[in-house]
Amino acid sequence: MRILGIDPGFARSGWGIVDFENGKIKAIGYGCIETVSTDALSDRLFFVFSSFEKIIDEYKPDVFAVEELFFNTNAKTALHVGEARGVCIIAGVKKGLPYNMYTPLQVKSALTGYGRATKDQIGIMVKSLLNLKEIPKPDDTADALAIAVTHAFSSRVLAARLKGKAVL
């Protein structure tokens, strides 16, 4: 199964592609989409949308996973990030891909076993689990890979439950 993980953002959207086969996970590609702050909102959103369409066309994932938004302060930022998240989802749905959403707590727990893990801890686990030479930068990229890994782990557990097997 090829998974596209997305850490949605307005200024930066991280993305990561992993293959998950026979219990083994491998990074295929990853990066960060950055918009120009002086561009109009509509242009920035369209850039995010079209960039994800190109990534989907190039890597041909089977599914995508997106981080749920969590904001407790700036409502304006939350709105813009929500709009960017929406265009990411639309890009995948337009291509016929199923998707799942994961909260930051679920991602942190899946990778580290601890829901309050730091960005550094997530980066270290992404590097280790995917056997990368260094932690992907910026953090949005490492987070996107973490979201893809979370989906891989979650799908493994779900598949085992459907087959009636215990997963350790």
C-alpha positions as CSV (number, residue, x, y, z in Angstrom):
1,M,0.0,0.0,0.0
2,R,1.3,3.4,-0.9
3,I,0.3,6.2,1.5
4,L,0.5,9.9,1.1
5,G,0.8,11.7,4.5
6,I,-0.2,15.4,4.6
7,D,0.6,18.0,7.3
8,P,-1.7,20.7,5.9
9,G,-0.7,24.3,6.2
10,F,-1.3,27.6,4.5
11,A,2.3,28.9,4.4
12,R,3.8,25.4,4.3
13,S,2.2,22.0,3.7
14,G,4.4,18.9,4.4
15,W,4.0,15.8,2.4
16,G,5.4,12.3,2.6
17,I,5.0,9.1,0.6
18,V,5.6,5.7,2.2
19,D,5.2,2.2,0.9
20,F,3.9,-0.3,3.5
21,E,4.1,-4.0,2.4
22,N,4.4,-7.1,4.5
23,G,4.9,-5.2,7.7
24,K,7.8,-3.2,6.3
25,I,7.7,0.6,5.7
26,K,9.8,2.6,3.4
27,A,10.0,6.3,2.5
28,I,9.5,6.9,-1.2
29,G,9.5,10.7,-1.4
30,Y,8.8,13.7,0.8
31,G,8.9,17.5,0.8
32,C,7.2,20.7,1.7
33,I,5.0,22.9,-0.4
34,E,5.6,26.6,0.4
35,T,3.4,29.5,-0.7
36,V,4.4,33.1,-1.2
37,S,3.1,35.3,1.6
38,T,2.5,38.3,-0.7
39,D,0.3,36.3,-3.1
40,A,-3.5,36.5,-2.9
41,L,-5.2,34.0,-0.7
42,S,-6.9,32.4,-3.8
43,D,-3.5,32.0,-5.5
44,R,-2.0,30.4,-2.5
45,L,-4.8,27.9,-2.1
46,F,-4.7,27.1,-5.8
47,F,-0.9,26.5,-5.6
48,V,-1.4,24.1,-2.7
49,F,-4.2,22.3,-4.6
50,S,-2.3,22.0,-7.8
51,S,0.9,20.9,-6.1
52,F,-0.9,18.0,-4.3
53,E,-2.5,17.0,-7.6
54,K,1.0,16.8,-9.2
55,I,2.4,14.8,-6.2
56,I,-0.6,12.4,-6.5
57,D,0.0,12.0,-10.2
58,E,3.7,11.4,-9.8
59,Y,3.6,8.9,-6.8
60,K,0.2,7.3,-7.4
61,P,-0.7,6.7,-3.7
62,D,-3.5,4.2,-2.9
63,V,-4.7,6.3,0.1
64,F,-3.9,9.5,1.9
65,A,-3.9,10.6,5.5
66,V,-4.3,14.1,6.8
67,E,-3.7,15.6,10.2
68,E,-6.7,17.0,12.0
69,L,-6.3,20.6,12.9
70,F,-5.7,21.7,16.4
71,F,-5.7,25.4,17.3
72,N,-6.3,27.1,20.6
73,T,-5.2,30.7,19.9
74,N,-5.4,32.5,16.5
75,A,-8.7,32.0,14.8
76,K,-7.6,33.7,11.6
77,T,-4.7,31.3,11.2
78,A,-7.0,28.4,12.0
79,L,-9.3,29.5,9.2
80,H,-6.5,29.8,6.6
81,V,-5.0,26.4,7.6
82,G,-8.5,24.9,7.4
83,E,-8.9,26.2,3.9
84,A,-5.5,24.8,2.9
85,R,-6.5,21.5,4.5
86,G,-9.7,21.5,2.5
87,V,-7.9,21.9,-0.8
88,C,-5.5,19.1,0.1
89,I,-8.5,16.8,0.8
90,I,-10.2,17.9,-2.4
91,A,-7.0,17.2,-4.5
92,G,-7.0,13.6,-3.2
93,V,-10.7,13.0,-3.4
94,K,-10.7,14.4,-7.0
95,K,-8.2,11.7,-7.8
96,G,-10.5,9.0,-6.3
97,L,-8.4,8.3,-3.2
98,P,-9.8,7.3,0.1
99,Y,-8.5,9.1,3.2
100,N,-8.3,9.0,7.0
101,M,-7.7,11.8,9.5
102,Y,-5.5,11.6,12.6
103,T,-5.2,14.0,15.5
104,P,-1.8,15.1,16.6
105,L,-2.3,13.0,19.8
106,Q,-2.9,9.9,17.6
107,V,0.2,10.6,15.5
108,K,2.4,11.2,18.6
109,S,1.1,8.0,20.3
110,A,1.5,5.9,17.2
111,L,5.1,6.9,16.7
112,T,6.4,7.3,20.3
113,G,3.8,5.7,22.5
114,Y,3.5,9.1,24.2
115,G,0.8,11.6,23.3
116,R,2.8,14.6,24.4
117,A,5.9,13.9,22.4
118,T,7.9,16.8,21.1
119,K,8.6,17.7,17.5
120,D,12.2,16.5,18.0
121,Q,11.0,13.2,19.3
122,I,8.7,12.8,16.3
123,G,11.5,13.6,13.9
124,I,13.8,11.1,15.6
125,M,11.2,8.4,15.3
126,V,10.5,9.2,11.7
127,K,14.2,9.0,10.9
128,S,14.6,5.7,12.7
129,L,11.4,4.0,11.5
130,L,12.1,5.0,7.9
131,N,15.8,4.4,8.1
132,L,16.6,7.9,6.8
133,K,20.1,9.5,7.1
134,E,18.7,12.6,8.8
135,I,15.5,14.0,10.1
136,P,13.5,15.6,7.3
137,K,13.2,19.3,7.4
138,P,11.2,21.4,7.9
139,D,9.1,19.9,10.7
140,D,6.1,19.9,8.4
141,T,7.8,17.3,6.2
142,A,8.7,15.1,9.2
143,D,5.1,15.5,10.5
144,A,3.7,14.4,7.1
145,L,5.8,11.3,7.1
146,A,4.7,10.7,10.7
147,I,1.1,10.9,9.5
148,A,1.7,8.4,6.7
149,V,3.4,6.0,9.2
150,T,0.5,6.4,11.6
151,H,-1.9,5.4,8.8
152,A,0.3,2.4,8.0
153,F,0.3,1.3,11.6
154,S,-3.4,1.9,11.9
155,S,-4.2,-0.1,8.8
156,R,-2.2,-3.0,10.0
157,V,-4.1,-3.1,13.3
158,L,-7.4,-2.8,11.5
159,A,-6.5,-5.6,9.0
160,A,-5.5,-7.9,11.8
161,R,-8.7,-7.2,13.7
162,L,-10.7,-8.0,10.6
163,K,-8.9,-11.3,10.3
164,G,-9.3,-12.0,14.0
165,K,-5.6,-12.0,14.9
166,A,-3.9,-10.3,17.8
167,V,-1.4,-7.5,16.9
168,L,1.6,-7.0,19.1
